[in-house]
Amino acid sequence: MKDQEINLYMREVIDTMNEGLFLISPNGTIMMVNDALLKMTGFKREELLGKPCSVFGCDACEQSRELGKQHWCRLFNTRKEGSKNCYIISKNGSYLHVLKNASILKNENGEIIGAVETLTDISELDRKELKIQELSLQLNRDDKQFCGFIGNSAPMQKVYTLIKKAAQSDAPVIIFGESGTGKELAAQAIHQLSPRKDKPFVQLNCAALNDALLESELFGHVKGSFTGAYRHRSGRFEEAGSGDIFLDEIGDVPLHIQVKLLRVLETKSFERVGDSLTLSMNARLITATNQNLQELVRDKKFREDFFFRINVIPVYLPPLRDRKGDLHRLVEHFINTNPNLDKSESPTPETMRKLIEYDWPGNVRELKSALEYAAVVKEAGPMQPEHLPPQIVSFSGEDYNAPSVNMQKTPPRGLTEKEELISALKKTSGNKSEAARILNVSRGTIHNRIRKHGIEYRIYE
């Protein structure tokens, strides 16, 4: 086949490509697009031809245009652009993660007549990576247990039944429980047992971010919408698609963001930070907290309308002290999964008595940590009481119905959130990690509450 014949069929050849392709004139207008690009972006051919290439809103192109000296784009200076990982905006406003290559075109006289760019859609790789991360959470779970939960006590059987029912609903679910009771595990179980199990499961700890970052993480942002927004970014709601989005520590969400979340639930739509384009929200919302939201509502620190909107299907996870019938199975599970322990190093009857008598303010997470501690400090042979952490060794069985050694520092009931925080910080001389343990919250929550209530460090003295 001669060159002239090849040129006759070049358009058909280009339209068989899986990658999007378009030609740009020297002044930046689009001269040609292939079918793959139209399918990828949702535009029609007539909506692109003759339009500037900025119609795609590529977040990497702005820098290229800024760095272009003799020409409007750096491409015409460098003659070729290597692979670039960037985001473009499709016709419906959604972000599309692509790998872009570009090169200029010359005629027989060496004169520049335009440029060609190819776009490879790698958003599917993002979705697969998210699924791999989700599946990796399941790898170390015991198939004989309920979605990773260990124990068959009566309180847990009630939880399992409610989780199964909640999974079949599209209504918002809120999970209540102390720190370390497995709220994240419950959210994942609801997702895995639901018709949405093949869709994304996206989670976010709301206490770990400041207000501005939290809003951006939830809703996404457009480039330049605030200082540091160097690229387009999709938010968690956008990433969740028609799957599930899990917002942990919902009690720490600022009031102005609660307003926006309420609107998302009411209208099933949202806008990215710095953008006026409205996007649809199809995900089911799952939230969790270790706080008493009704008290926060009474103190005007949590919106009542938002509370009613997320409190449709409440799931209450019992603390470990209320399900000690599961303790033997939990201990056995953590020993079997600890590479530094084996069955010959299981707790002695006296050690088990100490474990059963203890009140476990940190719940299952504290139990796992206690056994890991014992695995480090003990020599060969069975696990003795002296191998356990000091707070468990010093705990007296006679005080079983009274506050434990750990809980004696807990602020009195009836205090406000601010008063509880100040009390805990004073008792720990400002140690935020220790204050977090006393209040059964994360260290990030302590930072958030210090900022929210404007607490000064002089109160620790």
Secondary structure, DSSP 8 states (H G I E B T S, - for coil): --HHHHHHHHHHHHHT-SSEEEEE-TTSBEEEE-HHHHHHH---HHHHTTSBGGGG--TTHHHHHHH-SSSSSTHHHHSEEEEEEEEEE-TTS-EEEEEEEEEEEE-TTS-EEEEEEEEEE-HHHHHHHHHHHHHHTTTTS-TTSBTTB----HHHHHHHHHHHHHHT--S-EEEE--TTS-HHHHHHHHHHTSTTTTS-EEEEEGGGS-HHHHHHHHHEE-TTSSTT--S-EE-HHHHHTTSEEEEESGGGS-HHHHHHHHHHHHHSEEE-BT---EEE---EEEEEESS-HHHHHHTTSS-HHHHHHH-SEEEE---GGG-GGGHHHHHHHHHHT-TT--GGG-B-HHHHHHHHHS--TTHHHHHHHHHHHHHHH--SSSB-GGGS-HHHHT--GGGTTS--TGGGGS--TT--HHHHHHHHHHHTTT-HHHHHHHHTS-HHHHHHHHHHHT--GGGG-
